[in-house]
Amino acid sequence: MNAYEIEQIEKDVKANFRLPLSFEGWADIERRARQERARVMGEAVAKFFAAVRAKLARVSRGVRTTAADCTSARLHHS
């Protein structure tokens, strides 16, 4: 046997003798996965509403600028 074959056999033996996770182990993995999903979703929602707020701010600035321009134009014509 060469070194590669021995290494593969050792990996296989380690994998076969590994004990299955206990109920607490699975519960811990599930809890961490839920927390990570909640964190990622929270960040996504926060980014979405930040983008919406920025877009509304740009639109409202445009409306105010247009209103100011119209008011200024009416005052010059009077």
C-alpha positions as CSV (number, residue, x, y, z in Angstrom):
1,M,0.0,0.0,0.0
2,N,1.2,3.5,-0.7
3,A,0.8,6.5,1.6
4,Y,-2.4,7.8,-0.3
5,E,-4.2,4.4,0.2
6,I,-3.3,4.4,3.9
7,E,-4.5,8.0,4.3
8,Q,-7.8,7.1,2.6
9,I,-8.3,4.1,4.9
10,E,-7.6,6.2,8.0
11,K,-10.2,8.8,6.9
12,D,-12.7,6.0,6.2
13,V,-12.2,4.5,9.6
14,K,-12.5,7.8,11.4
15,A,-15.7,8.6,9.5
16,N,-17.2,5.2,10.2
17,F,-16.5,5.3,14.0
18,R,-17.8,8.8,14.5
19,L,-20.8,8.8,16.8
20,P,-24.1,10.4,15.5
21,L,-25.1,13.7,17.0
22,S,-27.2,13.7,20.1
23,F,-30.6,15.4,20.2
24,E,-28.9,18.4,21.9
25,G,-26.3,18.6,19.2
26,W,-29.0,18.7,16.5
27,A,-31.0,21.3,18.5
28,D,-27.9,23.4,18.8
29,I,-27.2,23.2,15.1
30,E,-30.8,24.1,14.3
31,R,-30.8,27.0,16.8
32,R,-27.6,28.5,15.2
33,A,-29.0,28.1,11.7
34,R,-32.2,29.9,12.7
35,Q,-30.2,32.7,14.3
36,E,-28.1,33.1,11.3
37,R,-31.1,33.1,9.0
38,A,-32.8,35.7,11.2
39,R,-29.7,37.9,11.2
40,V,-29.3,37.7,7.4
41,M,-33.0,38.4,6.8
42,G,-32.9,41.3,9.2
43,E,-29.9,42.8,7.4
44,A,-31.7,42.3,4.0
45,V,-34.9,44.0,5.3
46,A,-32.9,46.9,6.8
47,K,-31.0,47.4,3.5
48,F,-34.3,47.3,1.6
49,F,-35.9,50.0,3.7
50,A,-32.8,52.1,3.7
51,A,-32.9,52.1,-0.1
52,V,-36.6,52.9,-0.1
53,R,-35.9,55.8,2.3
54,A,-33.1,57.1,0.1
55,K,-35.2,56.9,-3.0
56,L,-38.1,58.8,-1.3
57,A,-35.6,61.5,-0.2
58,R,-34.4,61.9,-3.7
59,V,-37.9,62.1,-5.1
60,S,-39.0,64.6,-2.4
61,R,-35.9,66.8,-3.1
62,G,-36.9,66.7,-6.8
63,V,-40.5,67.7,-6.0
64,R,-39.3,70.6,-3.7
65,T,-36.8,71.8,-6.3
66,T,-39.5,71.7,-9.0
67,A,-42.0,73.5,-6.7
68,A,-39.4,76.2,-5.9
69,D,-38.5,76.6,-9.6
70,C,-42.2,77.0,-10.4
71,T,-42.8,79.5,-7.6
72,S,-39.7,81.5,-8.6
73,A,-40.9,81.6,-12.2
74,R,-44.3,82.8,-11.2
75,L,-42.8,85.5,-9.1
76,H,-40.7,86.8,-11.9
77,H,-43.6,86.9,-14.3
78,S,-45.8,88.9,-11.9
